């Protein structure tokens, strides 16, 4: 009889239990597809007594992550603890050091320690797989490492955080402010009690840095990602976006720039008629542009029990079949040191929302500051006066550099007639 692949599951939260359900419930199908049984023989979590809705009586309980990492009866350890350091890092490092394959759903861990852990895995000819760490059930890691292996990638564009996408979608549909929709998302379980990583772009940045390494053959550089969150977005911005023919999405983008790579996460005006604009709610999407294949688009649920567990089991199946490859597609020894491109030189169109006093000459002052920085105005809108006497002025620029826009906004906000901080949203033509 073919030897079983012996699996240890570390972390029995929503995703851990979802993974166990698939492995147990689809055991016969997975055995036939993988050529050998996939058997969960050990689990580990903080609270052994907790009722998790599944029968774990036949599975051995590991008292600690260290015990699981050293367990001689395990072939693969699945890490679903979370966090860049602590128990998650210790488990993955020790499991690799003790000759075990590792599957993880932990984007923060891979974004922070991925190169080090990949080196450990490759030195021992072990698998370190992390499909579930990026975009949930969308097989984007496999697509980059397998289906698109013949392509030189020029750009990746992604909606990689379902929480922020849900908030933006709901704000647009209901015309309610950010704070109200965030509270609702927390009540519904779509946002954490501390949603900082979701709304400030950090979660998307973790995922983007992983995709960048695979696509461009560079070392993972999470710290190089420029992040702007969605906190400053107002219902007014959705109104003006629609007038200009756009929708607002939090995009994660990696591309070749002047002098090196550029990685950034920021709210973006996306043309309303494009597929990316139709990604709503908790869904994710990724666009990959390759020299041979052109543009490819991937869409699906970015989180949740089923999609994430599906991706984890897909990685376990690869281990069972003996399908091994370098962790970041390019062997660690051949990954290029990350070269940071010149972000200031990046060019594009910009949407600017300003709140100014209703006085003659204010628009002329703003226009002069923009002209002095070589920023050309494509269109300008001004509608009514608000209760505090402010006038909202909205500008759409022609192609301008990041530095020119930043310098212009600094000059504009120094004016006595500007009443509130400005809002800047980049415009992407897909």
Beta strands, then each sheet from edge to edge (+ up, - down):
strand 1: 5-10
strand 2: 38-44
strand 3: 60-61
strand 4: 76-79
strand 5: 101-104
strand 6: 128-129
strand 7: 153-159
strand 8: 226-227
strand 9: 246-257
strand 10: 260-271
strand 11: 283-290
strand 12: 294-301
strand 13: 347-357
strand 14: 377-385
strand 15: 390-397
strand 16: 400-401
strand 17: 423-428
sheet 1: 3+ 2+ 1+ 4+ 5+ 6+
sheet 2: 8+ 10+ 9- 7+ 11- 12+
sheet 3: 8+ 10+ 17+ 13- 15+ 14-
sheet 4: 8+ 10+ 17+ 13- 16+
end
